[in-house]
Amino acid sequence: MAESNTPLSRELYFSRDRTFHGFVHMSAWFAIHIIIILAGLYFLGVQNLATFGIFLIAAGVVALGYGAATTPRAVAKASEKQPKENRPRS
């Protein structure tokens, strides 16, 4: 079993940490996307407001795209919050 201070275990920890932050970021944007899409479907189907419903659906798609586009930046920002002595060496 490898000790907890070996470079490999530290790199593995930070890799998992980056994956976790990316997953949380995308999950939040996916939840926002679903809420906007459901509101758009409500206005489109129930209220018969086609223009507003289609606008909300398009906004939901844009929100998901924005979340996907900003995931690498969010992961990098979360990595910067780690103390410098704990960051893996490049």
PDB file of N, CA, C and O in Angstrom:
ATOM      1  N   MET A   1       0.843  -1.179   0.000  1.00  0.00           N
ATOM      2  CA  MET A   1       0.000   0.000   0.000  1.00  0.00           C
ATOM      3  C   MET A   1       0.887   1.240   0.000  1.00  0.00           C
ATOM      4  O   MET A   1       1.831   1.323   0.786  1.00  0.00           O
ATOM      5  N   ALA A   2       0.597   2.194  -0.864  1.00  0.00           N
ATOM      6  CA  ALA A   2       1.400   3.415  -0.970  1.00  0.00           C
ATOM      7  C   ALA A   2       1.107   4.346   0.203  1.00  0.00           C
ATOM      8  O   ALA A   2      -0.016   4.436   0.699  1.00  0.00           O
ATOM      9  N   GLU A   3       2.158   5.028   0.618  1.00  0.00           N
ATOM     10  CA  GLU A   3       1.945   5.999   1.687  1.00  0.00           C
ATOM     11  C   GLU A   3       1.196   7.210   1.147  1.00  0.00           C
ATOM     12  O   GLU A   3       1.186   7.460  -0.059  1.00  0.00           O
ATOM     13  N   SER A   4       0.571   7.954   2.046  1.00  0.00           N
ATOM     14  CA  SER A   4      -0.284   9.059   1.620  1.00  0.00           C
ATOM     15  C   SER A   4       0.486  10.270   1.107  1.00  0.00           C
ATOM     16  O   SER A   4      -0.119  11.157   0.504  1.00  0.00           O
ATOM     17  N   ASN A   5       1.794  10.340   1.325  1.00  0.00           N
ATOM     18  CA  ASN A   5       2.554  11.502   0.892  1.00  0.00           C
ATOM     19  C   ASN A   5       3.352  11.269  -0.383  1.00  0.00           C
ATOM     20  O   ASN A   5       4.134  12.132  -0.781  1.00  0.00           O
ATOM     21  N   THR A   6       3.176  10.145  -1.018  1.00  0.00           N
ATOM     22  CA  THR A   6       3.910   9.903  -2.258  1.00  0.00           C
ATOM     23  C   THR A   6       3.365  10.799  -3.359  1.00  0.00           C
ATOM     24  O   THR A   6       2.186  11.155  -3.334  1.00  0.00           O
ATOM     25  N   PRO A   7       4.205  11.173  -4.330  1.00  0.00           N
ATOM     26  CA  PRO A   7       3.733  12.049  -5.411  1.00  0.00           C
ATOM     27  C   PRO A   7       2.564  11.449  -6.201  1.00  0.00           C
ATOM     28  O   PRO A   7       1.676  12.173  -6.649  1.00  0.00           O
ATOM     29  N   LEU A   8       2.571  10.125  -6.367  1.00  0.00           N
ATOM     30  CA  LEU A   8       1.491   9.494  -7.119  1.00  0.00           C
ATOM     31  C   LEU A   8       0.162   9.624  -6.388  1.00  0.00           C
ATOM     32  O   LEU A   8      -0.855   9.919  -7.016  1.00  0.00           O
ATOM     33  N   SER A   9       0.147   9.413  -5.090  1.00  0.00           N
ATOM     34  CA  SER A   9      -1.108   9.511  -4.354  1.00  0.00           C
ATOM     35  C   SER A   9      -1.597  10.963  -4.299  1.00  0.00           C
ATOM     36  O   SER A   9      -2.803  11.209  -4.326  1.00  0.00           O
ATOM     37  N   ARG A  10      -0.664  11.930  -4.223  1.00  0.00           N
ATOM     38  CA  ARG A  10      -1.079  13.338  -4.237  1.00  0.00           C
ATOM     39  C   ARG A  10      -1.667  13.704  -5.589  1.00  0.00           C
ATOM     40  O   ARG A  10      -2.679  14.401  -5.658  1.00  0.00           O
ATOM     41  N   GLU A  11      -1.042  13.241  -6.662  1.00  0.00           N
ATOM     42  CA  GLU A  11      -1.554  13.515  -8.003  1.00  0.00           C
ATOM     43  C   GLU A  11      -2.925  12.872  -8.191  1.00  0.00           C
ATOM     44  O   GLU A  11      -3.814  13.471  -8.796  1.00  0.00           O
ATOM     45  N   LEU A  12      -3.100  11.670  -7.683  1.00  0.00           N
ATOM     46  CA  LEU A  12      -4.387  10.994  -7.778  1.00  0.00           C
ATOM     47  C   LEU A  12      -5.457  11.749  -6.996  1.00  0.00           C
ATOM     48  O   LEU A  12      -6.588  11.885  -7.464  1.00  0.00           O
ATOM     49  N   TYR A  13      -5.108  12.241  -5.804  1.00  0.00           N
ATOM     50  CA  TYR A  13      -6.047  13.024  -5.011  1.00  0.00           C
ATOM     51  C   TYR A  13      -6.485  14.280  -5.759  1.00  0.00           C
ATOM     52  O   TYR A  13      -7.679  14.575  -5.815  1.00  0.00           O
ATOM     53  N   PHE A  14      -5.539  15.025  -6.335  1.00  0.00           N
ATOM     54  CA  PHE A  14      -5.880  16.262  -7.025  1.00  0.00           C
ATOM     55  C   PHE A  14      -6.635  15.994  -8.318  1.00  0.00           C
ATOM     56  O   PHE A  14      -7.469  16.797  -8.735  1.00  0.00           O
ATOM     57  N   SER A  15      -6.342  14.869  -8.947  1.00  0.00           N
ATOM     58  CA  SER A  15      -7.105  14.495 -10.140  1.00  0.00           C
ATOM     59  C   SER A  15      -8.562  14.228  -9.769  1.00  0.00           C
ATOM     60  O   SER A  15      -9.478  14.668 -10.464  1.00  0.00           O
ATOM     61  N   ARG A  16      -8.763  13.518  -8.690  1.00  0.00           N
ATOM     62  CA  ARG A  16     -10.135  13.250  -8.228  1.00  0.00           C
ATOM     63  C   ARG A  16     -10.820  14.533  -7.768  1.00  0.00           C
ATOM     64  O   ARG A  16     -12.020  14.710  -7.977  1.00  0.00           O
ATOM     65  N   ASP A  17     -10.066  15.413  -7.150  1.00  0.00           N
ATOM     66  CA  ASP A  17     -10.623  16.692  -6.696  1.00  0.00           C
ATOM     67  C   ASP A  17     -11.081  17.529  -7.895  1.00  0.00           C
ATOM     68  O   ASP A  17     -12.157  18.127  -7.857  1.00  0.00           O
ATOM     69  N   ARG A  18     -10.280  17.575  -8.945  1.00  0.00           N
ATOM     70  CA  ARG A  18     -10.665  18.314 -10.151  1.00  0.00           C
ATOM     71  C   ARG A  18     -11.904  17.696 -10.792  1.00  0.00           C
ATOM     72  O   ARG A  18     -12.793  18.415 -11.250  1.00  0.00           O
ATOM     73  N   THR A  19     -11.963  16.373 -10.825  1.00  0.00           N
ATOM     74  CA  THR A  19     -13.132  15.695 -11.379  1.00  0.00           C
ATOM     75  C   THR A  19     -14.376  16.017 -10.570  1.00  0.00           C
ATOM     76  O   THR A  19     -15.439  16.264 -11.140  1.00  0.00           O
ATOM     77  N   PHE A  20     -14.256  16.018  -9.251  1.00  0.00           N
ATOM     78  CA  PHE A  20     -15.385  16.333  -8.378  1.00  0.00           C
ATOM     79  C   PHE A  20     -15.900  17.744  -8.632  1.00  0.00           C
ATOM     80  O   PHE A  20     -17.107  17.954  -8.752  1.00  0.00           O
ATOM     81  N   HIS A  21     -14.985  18.718  -8.714  1.00  0.00           N
ATOM     82  CA  HIS A  21     -15.412  20.104  -8.936  1.00  0.00           C
ATOM     83  C   HIS A  21     -16.062  20.269 -10.306  1.00  0.00           C
ATOM     84  O   HIS A  21     -17.030  21.016 -10.447  1.00  0.00           O
ATOM     85  N   GLY A  22     -15.541  19.583 -11.305  1.00  0.00           N
ATOM     86  CA  GLY A  22     -16.161  19.633 -12.628  1.00  0.00           C
ATOM     87  C   GLY A  22     -17.547  19.032 -12.625  1.00  0.00           C
ATOM     88  O   GLY A  22     -18.461  19.566 -13.253  1.00  0.00           O
ATOM     89  N   PHE A  23     -17.712  17.911 -11.914  1.00  0.00           N
ATOM     90  CA  PHE A  23     -19.013  17.251 -11.827  1.00  0.00           C
ATOM     91  C   PHE A  23     -20.031  18.135 -11.110  1.00  0.00           C
ATOM     92  O   PHE A  23     -21.169  18.262 -11.561  1.00  0.00           O
ATOM     93  N   VAL A  24     -19.629  18.742 -10.004  1.00  0.00           N
ATOM     94  CA  VAL A  24     -20.540  19.610  -9.255  1.00  0.00           C
ATOM     95  C   VAL A  24     -20.933  20.826 -10.094  1.00  0.00           C
ATOM     96  O   VAL A  24     -22.095  21.233 -10.099  1.00  0.00           O
ATOM     97  N   HIS A  25     -19.966  21.401 -10.798  1.00  0.00           N
ATOM     98  CA  HIS A  25     -20.252  22.558 -11.647  1.00  0.00           C
ATOM     99  C   HIS A  25     -21.251  22.197 -12.743  1.00  0.00           C
ATOM    100  O   HIS A  25     -22.230  22.913 -12.956  1.00  0.00           O
ATOM    101  N   MET A  26     -21.004  21.087 -13.435  1.00  0.00           N
ATOM    102  CA  MET A  26     -21.912  20.688 -14.512  1.00  0.00           C
ATOM    103  C   MET A  26     -23.275  20.276 -13.967  1.00  0.00           C
ATOM    104  O   MET A  26     -24.292  20.526 -14.614  1.00  0.00           O
ATOM    105  N   SER A  27     -23.318  19.655 -12.803  1.00  0.00           N
ATOM    106  CA  SER A  27     -24.601  19.268 -12.214  1.00  0.00           C
ATOM    107  C   SER A  27     -25.448  20.489 -11.880  1.00  0.00           C
ATOM    108  O   SER A  27     -26.661  20.484 -12.090  1.00  0.00           O
ATOM    109  N   ALA A  28     -24.818  21.527 -11.364  1.00  0.00           N
ATOM    110  CA  ALA A  28     -25.558  22.750 -11.049  1.00  0.00           C
ATOM    111  C   ALA A  28     -26.124  23.378 -12.319  1.00  0.00           C
ATOM    112  O   ALA A  28     -27.283  23.792 -12.341  1.00  0.00           O
ATOM    113  N   TRP A  29     -25.320  23.451 -13.373  1.00  0.00           N
ATOM    114  CA  TRP A  29     -25.810  24.039 -14.624  1.00  0.00           C
ATOM    115  C   TRP A  29     -26.859  23.158 -15.286  1.00  0.00           C
ATOM    116  O   TRP A  29     -27.761  23.664 -15.955  1.00  0.00           O
ATOM    117  N   PHE A  30     -26.749  21.846 -15.108  1.00  0.00           N
ATOM    118  CA  PHE A  30     -27.772  20.965 -15.658  1.00  0.00           C
ATOM    119  C   PHE A  30     -29.100  21.172 -14.929  1.00  0.00           C
ATOM    120  O   PHE A  30     -30.158  21.158 -15.558  1.00  0.00           O
ATOM    121  N   ALA A  31     -29.055  21.364 -13.601  1.00  0.00           N
ATOM    122  CA  ALA A  31     -30.280  21.625 -12.840  1.00  0.00           C
ATOM    123  C   ALA A  31     -30.923  22.939 -13.279  1.00  0.00           C
ATOM    124  O   ALA A  31     -32.143  23.021 -13.425  1.00  0.00           O
ATOM    125  N   ILE A  32     -30.099  23.963 -13.487  1.00  0.00           N
ATOM    126  CA  ILE A  32     -30.623  25.246 -13.983  1.00  0.00           C
ATOM    127  C   ILE A  32     -31.259  25.053 -15.355  1.00  0.00           C
ATOM    128  O   ILE A  32     -32.329  25.595 -15.634  1.00  0.00           O
ATOM    129  N   HIS A  33     -30.597  24.283 -16.203  1.00  0.00           N
ATOM    130  CA  HIS A  33     -31.093  23.985 -17.547  1.00  0.00           C
ATOM    131  C   HIS A  33     -32.467  23.306 -17.481  1.00  0.00           C
ATOM    132  O   HIS A  33     -33.385  23.689 -18.206  1.00  0.00           O
ATOM    133  N   ILE A  34     -32.602  22.318 -16.628  1.00  0.00           N
ATOM    134  CA  ILE A  34     -33.872  21.586 -16.510  1.00  0.00           C
ATOM    135  C   ILE A  34     -34.985  22.503 -16.033  1.00  0.00           C
ATOM    136  O   ILE A  34     -36.097  22.441 -16.556  1.00  0.00           O
ATOM    137  N   ILE A  35     -34.709  23.349 -15.051  1.00  0.00           N
ATOM    138  CA  ILE A  35     -35.732  24.265 -14.537  1.00  0.00           C
ATOM    139  C   ILE A  35     -36.217  25.217 -15.632  1.00  0.00           C
ATOM    140  O   ILE A  35     -37.417  25.451 -15.777  1.00  0.00           O
ATOM    141  N   ILE A  36     -35.274  25.761 -16.397  1.00  0.00           N
ATOM    142  CA  ILE A  36     -35.653  26.692 -17.469  1.00  0.00           C
ATOM    143  C   ILE A  36     -36.425  25.971 -18.571  1.00  0.00           C
ATOM    144  O   ILE A  36     -37.407  26.501 -19.090  1.00  0.00           O
ATOM    145  N   ILE A  37     -35.985  24.763 -18.929  1.00  0.00           N
ATOM    146  CA  ILE A  37     -36.682  23.988 -19.967  1.00  0.00           C
ATOM    147  C   ILE A  37     -38.109  23.653 -19.521  1.00  0.00           C
ATOM    148  O   ILE A  37     -39.048  23.774 -20.307  1.00  0.00           O
ATOM    149  N   LEU A  38     -38.272  23.236 -18.269  1.00  0.00           N
ATOM    150  CA  LEU A  38     -39.615  22.905 -17.778  1.00  0.00           C
ATOM    151  C   LEU A  38     -40.523  24.130 -17.768  1.00  0.00           C
ATOM    152  O   LEU A  38     -41.706  24.031 -18.093  1.00  0.00           O
ATOM    153  N   ALA A  39     -39.978  25.275 -17.399  1.00  0.00           N
ATOM    154  CA  ALA A  39     -40.777  26.506 -17.448  1.00  0.00           C
ATOM    155  C   ALA A  39     -41.167  26.816 -18.891  1.00  0.00           C
ATOM    156  O   ALA A  39     -42.302  27.215 -19.156  1.00  0.00           O
ATOM    157  N   GLY A  40     -40.239  26.636 -19.816  1.00  0.00           N
ATOM    158  CA  GLY A  40     -40.543  26.862 -21.224  1.00  0.00           C
ATOM    159  C   GLY A  40     -41.613  25.917 -21.749  1.00  0.00           C
ATOM    160  O   GLY A  40     -42.496  26.328 -22.501  1.00  0.00           O
ATOM    161  N   LEU A  41     -41.534  24.655 -21.354  1.00  0.00           N
ATOM    162  CA  LEU A  41     -42.556  23.691 -21.781  1.00  0.00           C
ATOM    163  C   LEU A  41     -43.918  24.023 -21.179  1.00  0.00           C
ATOM    164  O   LEU A  41     -44.951  23.823 -21.819  1.00  0.00           O
ATOM    165  N   TYR A  42     -43.917  24.529 -19.950  1.00  0.00           N
ATOM    166  CA  TYR A  42     -45.172  24.942 -19.328  1.00  0.00           C
ATOM    167  C   TYR A  42     -45.829  26.075 -20.126  1.00  0.00           C
ATOM    168  O   TYR A  42     -47.015  26.011 -20.450  1.00  0.00           O
ATOM    169  N   PHE A  43     -45.051  27.099 -20.435  1.00  0.00           N
ATOM    170  CA  PHE A  43     -45.617  28.224 -21.182  1.00  0.00           C
ATOM    171  C   PHE A  43     -45.987  27.824 -22.605  1.00  0.00           C
ATOM    172  O   PHE A  43     -46.949  28.348 -23.165  1.00  0.00           O
ATOM    173  N   LEU A  44     -45.241  26.912 -23.187  1.00  0.00           N
ATOM    174  CA  LEU A  44     -45.515  26.477 -24.549  1.00  0.00           C
ATOM    175  C   LEU A  44     -46.758  25.597 -24.609  1.00  0.00           C
ATOM    176  O   LEU A  44     -47.598  25.771 -25.492  1.00  0.00           O
ATOM    177  N   GLY A  45     -46.881  24.657 -23.682  1.00  0.00           N
ATOM    178  CA  GLY A  45     -47.970  23.683 -23.749  1.00  0.00           C
ATOM    179  C   GLY A  45     -49.228  24.061 -22.997  1.00  0.00           C
ATOM    180  O   GLY A  45     -50.330  23.851 -23.503  1.00  0.00           O
ATOM    181  N   VAL A  46     -49.094  24.608 -21.813  1.00  0.00           N
ATOM    182  CA  VAL A  46     -50.252  24.873 -20.966  1.00  0.00           C
ATOM    183  C   VAL A  46     -50.805  26.275 -21.203  1.00  0.00           C
ATOM    184  O   VAL A  46     -52.016  26.446 -21.347  1.00  0.00           O
ATOM    185  N   GLN A  47     -49.946  27.257 -21.244  1.00  0.00           N
ATOM    186  CA  GLN A  47     -50.400  28.642 -21.361  1.00  0.00           C
ATOM    187  C   GLN A  47     -50.575  29.105 -22.810  1.00  0.00           C
ATOM    188  O   GLN A  47     -51.095  30.195 -23.051  1.00  0.00           O
ATOM    189  N   ASN A  48     -50.148  28.292 -23.767  1.00  0.00           N
ATOM    190  CA  ASN A  48     -50.243  28.621 -25.192  1.00  0.00           C
ATOM    191  C   ASN A  48     -49.534  29.928 -25.535  1.00  0.00           C
ATOM    192  O   ASN A  48     -50.006  30.694 -26.376  1.00  0.00           O
ATOM    193  N   LEU A  49     -48.424  30.175 -24.893  1.00  0.00           N
ATOM    194  CA  LEU A  49     -47.577  31.332 -25.194  1.00  0.00           C
ATOM    195  C   LEU A  49     -46.330  30.807 -25.913  1.00  0.00           C
ATOM    196  O   LEU A  49     -45.270  30.638 -25.310  1.00  0.00           O
ATOM    197  N   ALA A  50     -46.483  30.559 -27.202  1.00  0.00           N
ATOM    198  CA  ALA A  50     -45.432  29.891 -27.968  1.00  0.00           C
ATOM    199  C   ALA A  50     -44.140  30.687 -28.001  1.00  0.00           C
ATOM    200  O   ALA A  50     -43.062  30.114 -27.839  1.00  0.00           O
ATOM    201  N   THR A  51     -44.222  31.980 -28.204  1.00  0.00           N
ATOM    202  CA  THR A  51     -43.015  32.791 -28.326  1.00  0.00           C
ATOM    203  C   THR A  51     -42.210  32.766 -27.036  1.00  0.00           C
ATOM    204  O   THR A  51     -40.995  32.567 -27.062  1.00  0.00           O
ATOM    205  N   PHE A  52     -42.881  32.966 -25.908  1.00  0.00           N
ATOM    206  CA  PHE A  52     -42.186  32.971 -24.619  1.00  0.00           C
ATOM    207  C   PHE A  52     -41.672  31.575 -24.271  1.00  0.00           C
ATOM    208  O   PHE A  52     -40.575  31.437 -23.729  1.00  0.00           O
ATOM    209  N   GLY A  53     -42.451  30.546 -24.576  1.00  0.00           N
ATOM    210  CA  GLY A  53     -42.024  29.171 -24.310  1.00  0.00           C
ATOM    211  C   GLY A  53     -40.792  28.787 -25.101  1.00  0.00           C
ATOM    212  O   GLY A  53     -39.864  28.187 -24.558  1.00  0.00           O
ATOM    213  N   ILE A  54     -40.774  29.131 -26.386  1.00  0.00           N
ATOM    214  CA  ILE A  54     -39.618  28.828 -27.217  1.00  0.00           C
ATOM    215  C   ILE A  54     -38.398  29.635 -26.759  1.00  0.00           C
ATOM    216  O   ILE A  54     -37.274  29.134 -26.777  1.00  0.00           O
ATOM    217  N   PHE A  55     -38.627  30.878 -26.351  1.00  0.00           N
ATOM    218  CA  PHE A  55     -37.533  31.688 -25.821  1.00  0.00           C
ATOM    219  C   PHE A  55     -36.916  31.040 -24.587  1.00  0.00           C
ATOM    220  O   PHE A  55     -35.693  30.992 -24.459  1.00  0.00           O
ATOM    221  N   LEU A  56     -37.756  30.539 -23.671  1.00  0.00           N
ATOM    222  CA  LEU A  56     -37.229  29.900 -22.459  1.00  0.00           C
ATOM    223  C   LEU A  56     -36.504  28.603 -22.784  1.00  0.00           C
ATOM    224  O   LEU A  56     -35.477  28.300 -22.176  1.00  0.00           O
ATOM    225  N   ILE A  57     -37.020  27.843 -23.723  1.00  0.00           N
ATOM    226  CA  ILE A  57     -36.345  26.599 -24.105  1.00  0.00           C
ATOM    227  C   ILE A  57     -34.968  26.919 -24.697  1.00  0.00           C
ATOM    228  O   ILE A  57     -33.983  26.252 -24.378  1.00  0.00           O
ATOM    229  N   ALA A  58     -34.902  27.930 -25.549  1.00  0.00           N
ATOM    230  CA  ALA A  58     -33.615  28.337 -26.110  1.00  0.00           C
ATOM    231  C   ALA A  58     -32.672  28.836 -25.010  1.00  0.00           C
ATOM    232  O   ALA A  58     -31.473  28.559 -25.044  1.00  0.00           O
ATOM    233  N   ALA A  59     -33.212  29.563 -24.049  1.00  0.00           N
ATOM    234  CA  ALA A  59     -32.391  30.037 -22.933  1.00  0.00           C
ATOM    235  C   ALA A  59     -31.863  28.866 -22.106  1.00  0.00           C
ATOM    236  O   ALA A  59     -30.737  28.918 -21.610  1.00  0.00           O
ATOM    237  N   GLY A  60     -32.659  27.819 -21.955  1.00  0.00           N
ATOM    238  CA  GLY A  60     -32.203  26.627 -21.241  1.00  0.00           C
ATOM    239  C   GLY A  60     -31.061  25.928 -21.954  1.00  0.00           C
ATOM    240  O   GLY A  60     -30.119  25.455 -21.318  1.00  0.00           O
ATOM    241  N   VAL A  61     -31.146  25.862 -23.273  1.00  0.00           N
ATOM    242  CA  VAL A  61     -30.064  25.258 -24.054  1.00  0.00           C
ATOM    243  C   VAL A  61     -28.797  26.106 -23.945  1.00  0.00           C
ATOM    244  O   VAL A  61     -27.696  25.570 -23.818  1.00  0.00           O
ATOM    245  N   VAL A  62     -28.955  27.422 -23.996  1.00  0.00           N
ATOM    246  CA  VAL A  62     -27.800  28.319 -23.856  1.00  0.00           C
ATOM    247  C   VAL A  62     -27.182  28.170 -22.465  1.00  0.00           C
ATOM    248  O   VAL A  62     -25.958  28.180 -22.334  1.00  0.00           O
ATOM    249  N   ALA A  63     -28.006  28.033 -21.430  1.00  0.00           N
ATOM    250  CA  ALA A  63     -27.492  27.871 -20.065  1.00  0.00           C
ATOM    251  C   ALA A  63     -26.662  26.595 -19.950  1.00  0.00           C
ATOM    252  O   ALA A  63     -25.608  26.596 -19.316  1.00  0.00           O
ATOM    253  N   LEU A  64     -27.130  25.511 -20.558  1.00  0.00           N
ATOM    254  CA  LEU A  64     -26.368  24.269 -20.515  1.00  0.00           C
ATOM    255  C   LEU A  64     -25.055  24.411 -21.283  1.00  0.00           C
ATOM    256  O   LEU A  64     -24.018  23.916 -20.841  1.00  0.00           O
ATOM    257  N   GLY A  65     -25.099  25.082 -22.426  1.00  0.00           N
ATOM    258  CA  GLY A  65     -23.875  25.314 -23.186  1.00  0.00           C
ATOM    259  C   GLY A  65     -22.880  26.169 -22.421  1.00  0.00           C
ATOM    260  O   GLY A  65     -21.676  25.911 -22.451  1.00  0.00           O
ATOM    261  N   TYR A  66     -23.388  27.190 -21.734  1.00  0.00           N
ATOM    262  CA  TYR A  66     -22.518  28.039 -20.931  1.00  0.00           C
ATOM    263  C   TYR A  66     -21.873  27.227 -19.804  1.00  0.00           C
ATOM    264  O   TYR A  66     -20.683  27.374 -19.525  1.00  0.00           O
ATOM    265  N   GLY A  67     -22.662  26.378 -19.168  1.00  0.00           N
ATOM    266  CA  GLY A  67     -22.111  25.533 -18.102  1.00  0.00           C
ATOM    267  C   GLY A  67     -21.028  24.608 -18.614  1.00  0.00           C
ATOM    268  O   GLY A  67     -20.005  24.423 -17.955  1.00  0.00           O
ATOM    269  N   ALA A  68     -21.243  24.021 -19.790  1.00  0.00           N
ATOM    270  CA  ALA A  68     -20.235  23.134 -20.369  1.00  0.00           C
ATOM    271  C   ALA A  68     -18.981  23.911 -20.764  1.00  0.00           C
ATOM    272  O   ALA A  68     -17.865  23.416 -20.609  1.00  0.00           O
ATOM    273  N   ALA A  69     -19.168  25.127 -21.273  1.00  0.00           N
ATOM    274  CA  ALA A  69     -18.021  25.923 -21.713  1.00  0.00           C
ATOM    275  C   ALA A  69     -17.195  26.438 -20.536  1.00  0.00           C
ATOM    276  O   ALA A  69     -15.987  26.631 -20.677  1.00  0.00           O
ATOM    277  N   THR A  70     -17.811  26.663 -19.392  1.00  0.00           N
ATOM    278  CA  THR A  70     -17.085  27.221 -18.248  1.00  0.00           C
ATOM    279  C   THR A  70     -16.591  26.166 -17.269  1.00  0.00           C
ATOM    280  O   THR A  70     -15.973  26.510 -16.262  1.00  0.00           O
ATOM    281  N   THR A  71     -16.846  24.900 -17.536  1.00  0.00           N
ATOM    282  CA  THR A  71     -16.387  23.847 -16.629  1.00  0.00           C
ATOM    283  C   THR A  71     -14.868  23.817 -16.489  1.00  0.00           C
ATOM    284  O   THR A  71     -14.385  23.734 -15.360  1.00  0.00           O
ATOM    285  N   PRO A  72     -14.089  23.880 -17.565  1.00  0.00           N
ATOM    286  CA  PRO A  72     -12.627  23.877 -17.365  1.00  0.00           C
ATOM    287  C   PRO A  72     -12.136  25.053 -16.522  1.00  0.00           C
ATOM    288  O   PRO A  72     -11.212  24.900 -15.722  1.00  0.00           O
ATOM    289  N   ARG A  73     -12.749  26.224 -16.697  1.00  0.00           N
ATOM    290  CA  ARG A  73     -12.353  27.390 -15.900  1.00  0.00           C
ATOM    291  C   ARG A  73     -12.708  27.180 -14.430  1.00  0.00           C
ATOM    292  O   ARG A  73     -11.939  27.560 -13.548  1.00  0.00           O
ATOM    293  N   ALA A  74     -13.864  26.579 -14.161  1.00  0.00           N
ATOM    294  CA  ALA A  74     -14.265  26.327 -12.772  1.00  0.00           C
ATOM    295  C   ALA A  74     -13.338  25.307 -12.111  1.00  0.00           C
ATOM    296  O   ALA A  74     -13.010  25.436 -10.932  1.00  0.00           O
ATOM    297  N   VAL A  75     -12.921  24.303 -12.863  1.00  0.00           N
ATOM    298  CA  VAL A  75     -12.002  23.299 -12.326  1.00  0.00           C
ATOM    299  C   VAL A  75     -10.651  23.937 -12.030  1.00  0.00           C
ATOM    300  O   VAL A  75     -10.049  23.666 -10.991  1.00  0.00           O
ATOM    301  N   ALA A  76     -10.175  24.781 -12.934  1.00  0.00           N
ATOM    302  CA  ALA A  76      -8.894  25.455 -12.708  1.00  0.00           C
ATOM    303  C   ALA A  76      -8.978  26.394 -11.505  1.00  0.00           C
ATOM    304  O   ALA A  76      -8.035  26.486 -10.720  1.00  0.00           O
ATOM    305  N   LYS A  77     -10.088  27.076 -11.363  1.00  0.00           N
ATOM    306  CA  LYS A  77     -10.267  27.990 -10.231  1.00  0.00           C
ATOM    307  C   LYS A  77     -10.281  27.219  -8.916  1.00  0.00           C
ATOM    308  O   LYS A  77      -9.718  27.676  -7.921  1.00  0.00           O
ATOM    309  N   ALA A  78     -10.924  26.047  -8.908  1.00  0.00           N
ATOM    310  CA  ALA A  78     -10.946  25.228  -7.692  1.00  0.00           C
ATOM    311  C   ALA A  78      -9.555  24.691  -7.376  1.00  0.00           C
ATOM    312  O   ALA A  78      -9.200  24.549  -6.206  1.00  0.00           O
ATOM    313  N   SER A  79      -8.764  24.390  -8.403  1.00  0.00           N
ATOM    314  CA  SER A  79      -7.400  23.901  -8.181  1.00  0.00           C
ATOM    315  C   SER A  79      -6.507  24.992  -7.601  1.00  0.00           C
ATOM    316  O   SER A  79      -5.591  24.699  -6.834  1.00  0.00           O
ATOM    317  N   GLU A  80      -6.766  26.238  -7.958  1.00  0.00           N
ATOM    318  CA  GLU A  80      -5.969  27.343  -7.437  1.00  0.00           C
ATOM    319  C   GLU A  80      -6.205  27.575  -5.955  1.00  0.00           C
ATOM    320  O   GLU A  80      -5.358  28.164  -5.282  1.00  0.00           O
ATOM    321  N   LYS A  81      -7.326  27.130  -5.440  1.00  0.00           N
ATOM    322  CA  LYS A  81      -7.634  27.337  -4.022  1.00  0.00           C
ATOM    323  C   LYS A  81      -6.850  26.395  -3.119  1.00  0.00           C
ATOM    324  O   LYS A  81      -6.818  26.590  -1.904  1.00  0.00           O
ATOM    325  N   GLN A  82      -6.214  25.373  -3.698  1.00  0.00           N
ATOM    326  CA  GLN A  82      -5.416  24.448  -2.907  1.00  0.00           C
ATOM    327  C   GLN A  82      -4.160  25.160  -2.423  1.00  0.00           C
ATOM    328  O   GLN A  82      -3.602  25.981  -3.151  1.00  0.00           O
ATOM    329  N   PRO A  83      -3.705  24.866  -1.216  1.00  0.00           N
ATOM    330  CA  PRO A  83      -2.446  25.455  -0.750  1.00  0.00           C
ATOM    331  C   PRO A  83      -1.298  25.050  -1.676  1.00  0.00           C
ATOM    332  O   PRO A  83      -1.265  23.923  -2.169  1.00  0.00           O
ATOM    333  N   LYS A  84      -0.365  25.959  -1.909  1.00  0.00           N
ATOM    334  CA  LYS A  84       0.715  25.695  -2.871  1.00  0.00           C
ATOM    335  C   LYS A  84       1.569  24.508  -2.472  1.00  0.00           C
ATOM    336  O   LYS A  84       2.043  23.778  -3.343  1.00  0.00           O
ATOM    337  N   GLU A  85       1.778  24.294  -1.192  1.00  0.00           N
ATOM    338  CA  GLU A  85       2.617  23.167  -0.777  1.00  0.00           C
ATOM    339  C   GLU A  85       1.916  21.822  -1.016  1.00  0.00           C
ATOM    340  O   GLU A  85       2.573  20.782  -1.049  1.00  0.00           O
ATOM    341  N   ASN A  86       0.599  21.837  -1.182  1.00  0.00           N
ATOM    342  CA  ASN A  86      -0.137  20.602  -1.415  1.00  0.00           C
ATOM    343  C   ASN A  86      -0.399  20.323  -2.880  1.00  0.00           C
ATOM    344  O   ASN A  86      -0.850  19.230  -3.221  1.00  0.00           O
ATOM    345  N   ARG A  87      -0.129  21.276  -3.755  1.00  0.00           N
ATOM    346  CA  ARG A  87      -0.371  21.072  -5.183  1.00  0.00           C
ATOM    347  C   ARG A  87       0.638  20.093  -5.756  1.00  0.00           C
ATOM    348  O   ARG A  87       1.784  20.050  -5.308  1.00  0.00           O
ATOM    349  N   PRO A  88       0.229  19.313  -6.731  1.00  0.00           N
ATOM    350  CA  PRO A  88       1.192  18.406  -7.364  1.00  0.00           C
ATOM    351  C   PRO A  88       2.242  19.182  -8.147  1.00  0.00           C
ATOM    352  O   PRO A  88       1.971  20.253  -8.690  1.00  0.00           O
ATOM    353  N   ARG A  89       3.419  18.632  -8.192  1.00  0.00           N
ATOM    354  CA  ARG A  89       4.507  19.292  -8.934  1.00  0.00           C
ATOM    355  C   ARG A  89       4.356  18.969 -10.404  1.00  0.00           C
ATOM    356  O   ARG A  89       4.054  17.830 -10.761  1.00  0.00           O
ATOM    357  N   SER A  90       4.565  19.965 -11.272  1.00  0.00           N
ATOM    358  CA  SER A  90       4.452  19.744 -12.705  1.00  0.00           C
ATOM    359  C   SER A  90       5.798  19.462 -13.310  1.00  0.00           C
ATOM    360  O   SER A  90       5.899  19.248 -14.519  1.00  0.00           O
TER     361      SER A  90
END
